């Protein structure tokens, strides 16, 4: 007796609804209204955003092809475009105006990773006030020899300030204050905050670090402290706050980002390069402006330095 032939019908590919893909394509743009509402989750996502966006776009393409459709393509494009806007937006020029003639002071901030190979770049910067983060006794000795006024906070964080103008230390580092606060007797006197805020991400056990929650509390306290200053303030250093996160926006709400006199860009330039992190900052009080902002390559360091000429605006902002 003959058996009936068994016909195997291959399964038909499962096709997703185009509406689902369109919804997924719109989802990345929710980042902008929701990023601060996400609180610490948003802080972490802001750090990894470029890499996360590339992985999400690749995932959308692979998933859509497995389902026999190309609807994942607009989703992938939307993810990458939204991430590009989030990353590049805080780099675009946002000039507050020009510095009043004769009142400009060139301020530079450099995380030197305790590397003496950075000394030629530091000495060539021409900065009137130089903030050095992750300082080293050899670097301190060399810069102190060429700057009449200087102070160095050893230990952690190791922050040094080197100036052409008289300096007076107001506050040294403390558990709740990762840096130095100093009075600078420039033509227009100001208070300088030279800072190295701990990293809010895992670093393999090296260096001065914190959890994202601890980092946010430090920046909140810093912003409140700066707001209480009665006169002009300059905030400079490695804040370890990416400019697409809420900690940056907290400072930028009441201060002027002097580096955005022109185009900005990432300052973490070695092992974290793929994350496109601008974490070194130079802020000034409202009513002050920045001119000639630029980055400086620091041989041997994992950061670029930043510098700008800052001072009272030629025309007061409205």
C-alpha positions as CSV (number, residue, x, y, z in Angstrom):
1,X,0.0,0.0,0.0
2,X,1.5,3.3,-1.1
3,X,1.9,6.0,1.4
4,X,0.5,9.5,0.7
5,X,3.2,11.9,-0.3
6,X,4.0,14.5,2.3
7,X,4.4,18.0,0.9
8,X,6.4,20.4,3.0
9,X,5.4,24.0,2.5
10,X,8.0,26.4,3.6
11,X,6.8,29.0,6.0
12,X,6.0,32.4,4.6
13,X,8.1,35.2,5.9
14,X,6.4,37.2,8.6
15,X,5.9,40.8,7.5
16,X,5.6,43.6,10.0
17,X,3.1,46.3,9.7
18,X,4.5,49.5,8.1
19,X,2.8,51.4,10.9
20,X,4.9,49.7,13.5
21,X,8.1,50.7,11.6
22,X,6.9,54.3,11.2
23,X,6.2,54.4,15.0
24,X,9.8,53.1,15.6
25,X,11.1,55.7,13.2
26,X,9.4,58.5,15.3
27,X,10.5,57.1,18.6
28,X,14.1,58.4,18.7
29,X,12.9,62.0,18.5
30,X,11.2,61.5,21.9
31,X,14.7,61.9,23.3
32,X,14.5,65.7,23.2
33,X,11.3,66.3,25.2
34,X,12.0,63.3,27.6
35,X,15.7,63.4,28.2
36,X,15.6,65.4,31.4
37,X,12.5,63.5,32.6
38,X,14.5,60.2,32.3
39,X,16.9,61.6,35.1
40,X,19.7,59.2,35.8
41,X,18.7,56.8,33.0
42,X,18.9,59.8,30.6
43,X,22.3,60.7,32.0
44,X,23.7,57.3,31.2
45,X,22.0,57.1,27.7
46,X,23.5,60.5,26.9
47,X,27.0,59.2,27.5
48,X,26.6,56.2,25.2
49,X,24.3,57.8,22.7
50,X,26.4,57.7,19.5
51,X,27.4,54.0,19.9
52,X,23.9,53.1,21.0
53,X,22.4,54.8,18.0
54,X,24.6,52.9,15.5
55,X,23.8,49.6,17.2
56,X,20.0,50.4,17.1
57,X,20.2,51.3,13.4
58,X,22.0,48.1,12.5
59,X,19.5,46.1,14.6
60,X,16.6,47.7,12.8
61,X,18.1,46.8,9.4
62,X,18.8,43.2,10.4
63,X,15.4,42.7,11.9
64,X,13.5,44.1,9.0
65,X,15.4,42.0,6.4
66,X,14.6,38.8,8.5
67,X,11.0,39.8,8.2
68,X,11.3,40.2,4.5
69,X,10.9,44.0,4.4
70,X,12.9,47.2,4.0
71,X,10.8,49.1,6.4
72,X,13.7,49.1,8.8
73,X,15.6,51.5,6.6
74,X,13.6,54.6,7.5
75,X,13.9,53.6,11.2
76,X,17.6,53.2,10.9
77,X,17.9,56.6,9.1
78,X,15.7,58.3,11.7
79,X,17.7,56.9,14.6
80,X,21.0,58.1,13.2
81,X,19.6,61.5,12.3
82,X,18.1,62.1,15.8
83,X,21.4,61.0,17.4
84,X,23.4,63.4,15.0
85,X,21.1,66.3,16.1
86,X,21.6,65.4,19.8
87,X,25.4,65.1,19.5
88,X,26.1,68.0,17.1
89,X,23.5,70.5,18.4
90,X,25.5,71.5,21.5
91,X,28.6,72.0,19.2
92,X,27.0,74.6,17.0
93,X,28.0,78.3,17.4
94,X,25.9,80.2,19.9
95,X,27.9,83.4,20.2
96,X,26.8,85.7,23.0
97,X,28.7,88.6,21.5
98,X,32.2,90.0,21.5
99,X,34.4,90.9,24.5
100,X,34.8,94.6,25.3
101,X,38.1,95.8,23.7
102,X,40.9,95.8,26.3
103,X,38.9,93.7,28.8
104,X,39.7,90.2,27.4
105,X,41.5,87.5,29.4
106,X,42.5,84.3,27.7
107,X,41.6,81.3,29.8
108,X,42.6,77.7,28.9
109,X,41.7,74.4,30.6
110,X,43.8,71.3,30.1
111,X,43.5,67.8,31.4
112,X,47.1,66.7,31.0
113,X,46.8,63.1,32.3
114,X,49.9,63.8,34.4
115,X,52.0,63.7,31.2
116,X,55.0,66.1,30.8
117,X,54.8,65.7,27.0
118,X,51.9,68.2,27.3
119,X,54.2,71.0,28.6
120,X,55.1,72.5,25.2
121,X,51.5,72.8,24.2
122,X,50.6,74.4,27.6
123,X,53.4,76.9,27.4
124,X,52.5,77.8,23.8
125,X,48.9,78.4,24.6
126,X,49.4,82.0,25.5
127,X,46.8,81.8,28.2
128,X,46.6,84.5,30.8
129,X,45.0,82.0,33.2
130,X,45.6,78.3,32.8
131,X,43.7,75.6,34.6
132,X,45.6,72.2,34.7
133,X,43.7,69.1,35.6
134,X,45.3,65.8,36.6
135,X,48.4,67.9,37.4
136,X,51.8,66.5,38.2
137,X,54.6,67.9,40.4
138,X,56.9,68.1,37.3
139,X,54.3,70.0,35.3
140,X,53.6,72.3,38.3
141,X,57.3,73.1,38.7
142,X,57.7,74.0,35.0
143,X,54.6,76.2,34.9
144,X,55.3,77.8,38.2
145,X,58.6,78.9,36.8
146,X,56.9,80.9,34.0
147,X,53.9,82.1,35.8
148,X,54.4,84.5,38.7
149,X,51.1,83.6,40.3
150,X,50.1,80.0,40.8
151,X,48.5,77.5,43.1
152,X,48.4,73.8,43.1
153,X,45.9,71.5,44.9
154,X,47.7,68.2,45.2
155,X,46.0,64.9,45.8
156,X,42.7,64.1,44.2
157,X,41.6,66.0,42.3
158,X,45.0,67.5,41.3
159,X,44.1,70.9,39.9
160,X,46.7,73.7,39.3
161,X,46.1,77.3,38.3
162,X,48.7,79.4,36.6
163,X,48.1,83.1,36.0
164,X,49.6,86.4,34.8
165,X,47.3,88.1,37.4
166,X,47.4,87.8,41.2
167,X,45.6,84.8,42.6
168,X,44.1,84.2,46.0
169,X,42.8,80.8,47.0
170,X,39.3,81.0,48.4
171,X,38.4,77.3,48.8
172,X,40.6,74.2,48.4
173,X,39.1,70.8,47.3
174,X,36.8,69.1,49.7
175,X,34.6,66.0,49.6
176,X,31.7,68.0,48.2
177,X,33.8,70.3,46.0
178,X,36.1,68.7,43.4
179,X,38.4,71.6,42.6
180,X,39.6,75.0,43.7
181,X,37.9,78.4,44.0
182,X,40.2,81.4,43.6
183,X,39.9,85.1,43.2
184,X,41.7,86.4,40.1
185,X,42.8,90.1,40.2
186,X,42.5,90.7,36.5
187,X,41.5,94.1,34.9
188,X,37.9,92.9,35.6
189,X,38.3,90.8,38.7
190,X,36.5,87.5,38.8
191,X,36.1,84.3,40.8
192,X,37.6,81.2,39.1
193,X,36.3,77.7,39.6
194,X,39.0,75.2,38.5
195,X,37.4,71.8,38.5
196,X,37.8,68.1,38.0
197,X,34.4,66.5,38.6
198,X,34.6,62.7,39.0
199,X,33.7,60.5,36.1
200,X,30.1,59.2,36.2
201,X,31.0,56.0,34.4
202,X,33.0,52.8,34.9
203,X,36.7,53.3,34.2
204,X,38.2,49.9,35.1
205,X,39.1,51.1,38.6
206,X,41.4,53.9,37.6
207,X,41.2,57.5,38.7
208,X,38.8,59.6,40.5
209,X,35.2,58.5,39.8
210,X,31.6,58.5,41.0
211,X,28.2,57.1,40.3
212,X,25.9,59.0,37.9
213,X,23.8,60.0,41.0
214,X,26.8,61.3,42.9
215,X,28.0,63.2,39.9
216,X,24.7,64.9,39.4
217,X,24.6,65.9,43.1
218,X,28.1,67.4,42.8
219,X,27.1,69.4,39.7
220,X,23.8,70.6,41.3
221,X,25.8,71.8,44.3
222,X,28.3,73.5,42.0
223,X,25.6,75.3,40.0
224,X,23.9,76.5,43.2
225,X,27.3,77.7,44.6
226,X,28.1,79.6,41.4
227,X,24.6,81.2,41.4
228,X,25.4,82.7,44.8
229,X,28.5,84.5,43.6
230,X,28.0,88.3,43.7
231,X,30.4,89.1,40.8
232,X,31.7,87.6,37.6
233,X,32.6,83.9,37.5
234,X,34.6,81.7,35.2
235,X,34.1,77.9,35.5
236,X,36.8,75.9,33.8
237,X,38.0,72.3,33.9
238,X,37.2,68.7,33.2
239,X,33.6,68.4,34.4
240,X,33.1,64.9,33.0
241,X,29.6,66.1,31.9
242,X,28.8,65.5,28.3
243,X,27.2,68.5,26.6
244,X,24.1,66.4,25.7
245,X,23.3,65.5,29.3
246,X,21.2,67.4,31.9
247,X,24.3,68.3,34.0
248,X,25.6,70.4,31.2
249,X,22.2,72.0,30.6
250,X,21.9,72.8,34.3
251,X,25.1,74.9,34.1
252,X,24.3,76.3,30.7
253,X,21.0,77.6,31.9
254,X,22.6,80.3,34.0
255,X,26.1,80.6,32.5
256,X,27.5,81.2,29.0
257,X,29.4,78.4,27.2
258,X,32.4,80.4,26.0
259,X,33.6,77.5,23.8
260,X,30.5,78.0,21.6
261,X,31.9,81.3,20.3
262,X,32.6,79.0,17.3
263,X,32.1,75.3,16.5
264,X,32.9,73.0,19.4
265,X,33.7,69.3,19.3
266,X,34.7,66.3,21.4
267,X,37.5,66.7,24.0
268,X,37.8,63.1,25.1
269,X,40.0,61.8,22.3
270,X,41.5,58.4,23.0
271,X,39.7,55.3,24.4
272,X,36.4,57.1,24.6
273,X,36.6,58.7,21.2
274,X,33.7,56.7,19.7
275,X,31.4,58.3,22.3
276,X,32.1,61.8,20.9
277,X,32.2,63.3,24.4
278,X,32.8,67.0,25.0
279,X,33.4,67.0,28.7
280,X,36.0,69.8,29.2
281,X,34.1,73.1,29.6
282,X,34.6,76.9,29.9
283,X,31.6,78.8,31.3
284,X,31.4,82.5,32.1
285,X,28.8,84.6,33.9
286,X,25.9,86.2,32.0
287,X,27.1,89.6,30.7
288,X,30.4,88.1,29.8
289,X,31.3,86.8,26.3
290,X,33.9,84.6,24.6
291,X,36.1,85.2,21.6
292,X,38.5,83.0,19.6
293,X,37.4,79.7,21.2
294,X,39.5,76.7,20.1
295,X,40.8,73.3,21.1
296,X,44.5,72.5,21.6
297,X,46.1,69.1,21.0
298,X,47.8,67.7,24.1
299,X,50.4,65.1,23.1
300,X,50.2,62.1,25.5
301,X,46.9,63.2,27.1
302,X,43.5,61.6,26.6
303,X,42.0,65.1,26.3
304,X,42.2,68.1,24.1
305,X,42.6,71.4,25.9
306,X,40.1,74.3,25.4
307,X,40.8,78.0,25.3
308,X,38.9,81.3,24.7
309,X,39.3,85.0,25.4
310,X,36.6,85.9,27.9
311,X,35.5,89.1,29.5
312,X,32.6,91.6,29.8
313,X,30.6,91.9,26.6
314,X,31.1,94.9,24.3
315,X,27.4,95.2,24.1
316,X,25.4,93.8,27.0
317,X,23.1,91.0,25.9
318,X,19.3,91.8,26.0
